[in-house]
Amino acid sequence: MDWIQTLLMAIVQGIAEFLPISSSGHLCVLYDLFEQLGVEIEASSLTLNIALHFGTLLSIFVVFWKRIWLLLSSDRRVILLLILATIPAVIGKVVISKTVGDDSVFENSLLAGICFPITGLLLLWCSNRSGETICRNLSWIHAAIIGLIQAVALLPGISRSGSTICGGLLCGMKRDEAATFSFLMAIPAIGGGALLEIVSLLKKQASDSPEVISGHGMILLFLGVLVSCLVGILTLKLLIRWLHQGKLKYFAYWLFLIGPVVIVWRLFFA
């Protein structure tokens, strides 16, 4: 069952990280479902999370390597815009963690069920919008606005990619440029999230007995990285195509369906 669970979660991570349906929301729903079914995995959920996020981070570099190279050479202003857009999410993460005392709010599947339809409404609203602004011409104020929207997406069920793409469209960006800026924002977002999970894992190992991952567990983690990366590459390319075709609204229908299902499950059957 370890193989099936790892493969399933890697596929979900690779799809949901970039499709506007909230990977965090879908993963915490899966975690709670597996827990209710009594399914365990040898590598801890935290360790597996790090591996899956690393896989999707690799997929961004594979798909956008040319644009990333431009950032390092001629489009350096965009780097500053990305830094500015990342700050609100960092502050939000710290404030929420300090206020709640742990990261439980980010792993609440009932909250995810409530937030799924909110993402759906957002996708319907921006599905056919488009502007003319490109990444390098984005204003500082608009970058900050997109960053604030990304901070809201810390909540499970609020799609990071969906909300930031819609934020870019709200700020008058072209569709492909809004998607590019969103996925470039994902580099510090995913990388920073994985770094925080590593710190949390190290703290846990320092307070408890260190977790020893067997050879079988390492293979599972490698499988998770590979599958989430490959699925992420395919998903990124498909989403860019669907965005051009104005098909974001179709993802809203799935969110309108899964949201109430998760709410009913958590309230009456969990």
C-alpha positions in Angstrom: 0.0 0.0 0.0 3.0 2.3 0.6 3.7 2.3 -3.2 0.1 3.1 -4.1 -0.2 5.9 -1.5 3.1 7.5 -2.5 2.2 7.3 -6.2 -1.2 8.7 -5.7 0.0 11.6 -3.6 2.8 12.4 -6.0 0.2 12.5 -8.9 -2.1 14.7 -6.8 0.8 17.0 -5.9 2.0 17.3 -9.5 -1.5 18.1 -10.8 -2.9 20.2 -8.0 0.2 22.3 -7.4 -0.2 24.0 -10.7 -3.8 23.5 -11.7 -6.0 26.1 -9.9 -7.6 23.6 -7.5 -5.3 23.9 -4.4 -2.7 21.2 -3.9 -2.6 21.9 -0.1 -6.3 21.4 0.1 -6.4 18.2 -1.8 -3.4 16.8 0.0 -4.7 17.4 3.5 -8.0 15.8 2.4 -6.0 12.8 1.2 -4.0 12.7 4.4 -7.2 12.7 6.6 -8.8 10.1 4.3 -5.8 7.8 4.6 -5.7 8.3 8.3 -9.4 7.4 8.6 -8.8 4.3 6.5 -5.9 3.3 8.7 -3.4 3.5 5.9 0.2 4.3 7.0 3.3 5.0 5.0 6.9 4.3 6.0 8.2 7.8 5.2 6.4 10.3 7.4 3.9 12.7 5.8 6.3 15.6 6.5 9.2 13.9 4.8 7.0 12.9 1.9 5.7 16.5 1.7 9.2 17.8 1.3 10.0 15.3 -1.5 6.8 16.0 -3.4 7.3 19.8 -3.2 10.9 19.3 -4.4 9.6 17.4 -7.4 7.2 20.1 -8.4 9.9 22.7 -7.9 12.1 20.9 -10.4 9.2 20.9 -12.9 9.1 24.7 -12.8 12.8 24.9 -13.7 12.3 22.4 -16.6 9.4 24.3 -18.1 10.5 27.8 -17.5 14.3 27.5 -17.7 14.6 30.0 -20.5 12.6 32.6 -18.6 14.6 31.9 -15.5 17.8 32.5 -17.4 16.4 35.8 -18.7 15.7 36.8 -15.1 19.4 36.2 -14.3 20.5 38.2 -17.3 18.2 40.9 -18.7 15.0 40.8 -16.7 16.5 41.4 -13.3 13.7 43.9 -12.3 11.3 41.0 -12.3 13.4 39.3 -9.6 12.7 42.3 -7.3 9.0 42.2 -8.2 9.0 38.5 -7.3 10.7 39.2 -4.0 8.1 42.0 -3.2 5.3 39.6 -4.1 6.6 36.9 -1.8 6.9 39.0 1.3 3.2 39.0 2.3 3.0 35.2 2.2 6.1 34.9 4.4 4.6 37.4 6.9 1.2 35.7 6.8 2.7 32.2 7.4 4.7 33.4 10.4 1.8 35.4 11.9 -0.7 32.5 11.5 1.7 30.0 12.9 2.5 32.2 15.9 -1.2 33.0 16.5 -2.4 29.4 16.3 0.7 27.9 17.8 1.2 25.3 15.1 0.5 24.6 11.5 -2.8 22.8 12.0 -4.8 25.5 10.2 -2.8 24.7 7.0 -3.8 21.0 7.3 -7.5 21.4 8.1 -9.5 19.4 5.5 -12.8 20.9 6.7 -11.4 24.4 6.1 -10.3 23.2 2.7 -13.8 22.0 1.9 -15.1 25.5 2.8 -12.5 27.3 0.7 -12.7 25.1 -2.4 -15.9 26.9 -3.7 -14.3 30.3 -3.0 -11.5 29.4 -5.4 -14.2 28.2 -7.8 -15.9 31.6 -7.7 -12.6 33.4 -8.3 -11.9 31.2 -11.4 -15.3 32.0 -12.8 -14.8 35.7 -12.3 -11.4 35.9 -14.1 -11.8 33.1 -16.7 -12.2 35.4 -19.7 -10.2 38.4 -18.5 -7.0 39.5 -20.1 -4.8 42.6 -20.3 -1.7 43.9 -22.1 0.9 44.2 -19.2 4.0 41.9 -19.3 6.0 40.8 -16.3 8.9 43.4 -16.7 6.4 46.3 -16.9 4.3 45.2 -13.8 4.1 48.1 -11.3 5.4 47.7 -7.7 1.8 48.2 -6.4 0.4 45.5 -8.6 3.2 43.1 -7.6 2.3 43.8 -3.9 -1.4 43.2 -4.7 -0.6 39.8 -6.3 1.6 39.1 -3.2 -1.3 39.8 -0.8 -3.6 37.5 -2.9 -0.9 34.8 -2.6 -0.9 35.2 1.2 -4.6 34.4 1.3 -3.8 31.2 -0.6 -2.0 30.0 2.5 -5.4 28.7 3.5 -6.0 25.1 2.3 -8.5 25.1 -0.5 -7.5 28.5 -1.8 -5.4 27.7 -4.9 -2.1 29.5 -5.0 -1.8 29.3 -8.8 -5.4 30.1 -9.4 -5.5 33.1 -7.1 -2.2 34.6 -8.3 -3.1 34.1 -12.0 -6.4 35.8 -11.3 -4.5 38.5 -9.4 -2.3 39.1 -12.4 -5.3 39.3 -14.7 -6.9 41.8 -12.3 -3.8 43.9 -12.5 -4.1 44.0 -16.3 -1.5 41.3 -17.3 -1.7 39.2 -20.4 -2.8 35.7 -19.8 0.5 34.0 -20.5 2.4 36.7 -18.6 0.1 36.3 -15.6 0.7 32.5 -15.6 4.5 33.0 -16.0 4.6 35.5 -13.1 2.5 33.1 -11.0 4.7 30.1 -11.6 7.9 32.1 -11.1 6.4 33.2 -7.7 6.0 29.5 -7.0 9.8 29.1 -6.9 10.3 31.0 -3.6 6.8 29.9 -2.4 7.4 26.2 -2.9 11.1 26.4 -2.0 10.4 28.4 1.2 7.6 26.0 2.2 9.9 23.0 1.7 12.5 24.8 3.8 10.1 25.4 6.6 9.1 21.7 6.5 12.8 20.7 6.7 13.2 23.0 9.8 10.1 21.4 11.3 11.4 17.9 10.6 14.8 18.7 12.2 13.1 20.1 15.3 11.0 17.0 15.5 14.0 14.8 15.2 15.8 16.8 17.9 13.0 16.5 20.4 12.1 12.9 19.6 14.1 9.9 18.5 15.5 10.6 15.0 13.5 9.1 12.2 15.5 6.5 10.3 14.3 6.0 6.8 15.0 2.5 5.4 16.1 1.7 1.9 12.5 1.0 1.0 11.5 4.4 2.3 14.2 6.2 0.3 13.0 4.5 -2.8 9.4 5.7 -2.1 10.7 9.2 -1.6 12.6 9.1 -4.9 9.5 7.8 -6.6 7.5 10.7 -5.1 10.1 13.2 -6.5 10.2 11.7 -9.9 6.4 11.3 -10.4 5.5 14.7 -9.0 8.1 16.3 -11.3 6.9 14.5 -14.5 3.3 15.1 -13.7 4.1 18.7 -12.8 5.8 19.3 -16.2 2.8 17.9 -18.1 0.3 19.9 -15.9 2.2 23.2 -16.4 2.2 22.8 -20.2 -1.5 21.9 -20.2 -2.5 24.8 -17.9 -0.8 27.3 -20.1 -2.7 26.0 -23.1 -6.0 26.0 -21.2 -5.4 29.5 -19.9 -5.1 30.7 -23.5 -8.3 29.0 -24.3 -10.2 30.6 -21.4 -10.9 27.2 -19.7 -10.2 28.1 -16.1 -13.9 28.1 -15.4 -14.0 24.3 -15.9 -11.9 23.8 -12.8 -14.4 25.8 -10.8 -17.0 23.1 -11.4 -14.8 20.5 -9.8 -14.2 22.8 -6.8 -18.0 23.4 -6.5 -18.4 19.6 -6.4 -15.6 18.5 -4.0 -16.1 21.4 -1.5 -19.6 20.3 -0.2 -18.5 16.6 -0.4 -15.6 17.3 1.9 -17.7 19.4 4.3 -20.3 16.6 4.6 -17.6 14.0 5.1 -15.8 15.9 7.8 -18.9 16.9 9.7 -20.8 13.6 9.6 -18.6 10.7 8.6 -15.1 11.5 9.9 
